[in-house]
Amino acid sequence: MTVNCLNPGFVATNLARDESSMMRLFVRLLAASPEKGAATSIYLASSADVQGVSGTYWSHGKEARSSQFTYDVAASQRLWEASIELIRF
């Protein structure tokens, strides 16, 4: 099993359906199609080129460096602990 993280980019979805007509136009003109937005996910899930690749961040179809904050071990630990607390009944 492998686990990776990705940013699909600005993708045209139905999230803007209740926004102003100007916002909907902005999304239609500038956002990637859902198919293009899904391309990196599909690639990571199905390509032999990345078989065994795990723990990486991808953006726009390429392996990339995530923001500096994501490398903060203490913050990661706090997030983990908060998540555990939230799922306890």
VOGU-3710 file (C-alpha; in Angstrom, 3 decimals, decimal comma):
1> mtvnclnpgf> 0,000/0,000/0,000  1,206/3,496/-0,764  -0,012/6,844/0,522  0,570/10,145/-1,225  -0,925/13,623/-1,052  -1,864/15,811/-3,988  -3,229/19,161/-5,014  -5,608/18,796/-7,954  -5,458/22,527/-8,649  -8,386/24,857/-9,297
11> vatnlardes> -11,065/22,500/-10,615  -14,521/23,344/-11,942  -16,979/21,606/-9,649  -20,488/22,343/-8,470  -19,156/24,124/-5,379  -19,792/27,502/-7,029  -23,339/26,667/-8,148  -24,883/28,967/-5,526  -22,461/31,834/-6,143  -23,024/34,962/-8,195
21> smmrlfvrll> -23,069/34,720/-11,967  -19,716/36,540/-12,021  -18,134/33,895/-9,779  -19,604/31,066/-11,872  -18,178/32,705/-15,006  -14,782/33,028/-13,310  -14,835/29,313/-12,465  -15,924/28,331/-15,976  -13,191/30,401/-17,610  -10,235/29,630/-15,348
31> aaspekgaat> -10,817/26,294/-13,662  -9,631/22,953/-15,000  -12,191/20,367/-15,994  -13,010/17,650/-13,452  -11,233/15,194/-15,768  -8,022/17,234/-15,667  -8,407/17,718/-11,916  -8,598/13,948/-11,454  -5,619/13,163/-13,697  -2,984/13,133/-10,929
41> siylassadv> -5,156/10,976/-8,665  -5,720/8,494/-11,473  -2,028/8,490/-12,336  -0,990/7,795/-8,733  -3,602/5,063/-8,363  -2,874/3,242/-11,597  0,540/3,937/-13,107  3,363/1,423/-12,859  5,717/4,446/-12,974  4,874/5,242/-9,351
51> qgvsgtywsh> 4,483/1,730/-8,019  6,025/1,714/-4,549  6,223/5,532/-4,365  4,827/6,625/-1,006  4,893/9,629/1,298  5,201/12,197/-1,468  3,293/15,340/-2,453  2,120/15,919/-6,010  0,927/19,070/-7,743  -0,191/19,379/-11,355
61> gkearssqft> 0,904/15,854/-12,199  4,414/16,140/-10,798  6,092/15,347/-7,518  6,609/18,610/-5,647  7,669/19,994/-2,289  4,756/20,794/-0,018  4,620/23,941/2,113  7,208/24,315/4,868  4,498/23,925/7,531  3,942/20,299/6,486
71> ydvaasqrlw> 7,441/19,416/7,681  6,765/20,640/11,246  6,934/17,435/13,316  5,502/19,066/16,465  2,509/20,441/14,526  1,956/17,021/12,951  1,896/15,439/16,399  -0,609/18,014/17,686  -2,852/17,394/14,662  -2,657/13,637/15,208
81> easielirf> -3,577/13,990/18,889  -6,450/16,378/18,148  -7,760/13,987/15,490  -7,688/11,068/17,918  -9,590/13,116/20,486  -12,245/14,065/17,943  -12,977/10,462/16,949  -13,217/9,079/20,484  -16,770/8,476/21,652
//
